[in-house]
């Protein structure tokens, strides 16, 4: 049986993700893309380092994506 990456996400627990990007349009595009994957929960996004530090402390994500 061949599994695609989306199928793998469906069988795993939710991955809590934070996106850090200083350009608002790019940040929103990244968030929208990640939200389209089952099993991925975007728990925060930030445009500055201080925002990012605060969100990371508050949410304790599994993954951080920086652009």
Helices and strands as residue ranges (DSSP letters): H 5-11, E 15-20, H 24-35, E 40-46, H 49-59, E 63-66
